[in-house]
């Protein structure tokens, strides 16, 4: 957009309009995909007696 001699205000408005929906997608991905995955890995480490398991779980 900036290369096509469009006004910077238009670029800023598009960025501001996309900020909320993209943040919602990122939050959902983090809370419902990555956190359970890493928690399961940490629990597996703890079950095997490795000290990294509880450390990893508390860090999440």
Secondary structure, DSSP 8 states (H G I E B T S, - for coil): -TTTT--HHHHHHHHHHHHHHHHHHHHHHIIIIIHHHHHHHHHHHHHTT-THHHHHHHH-
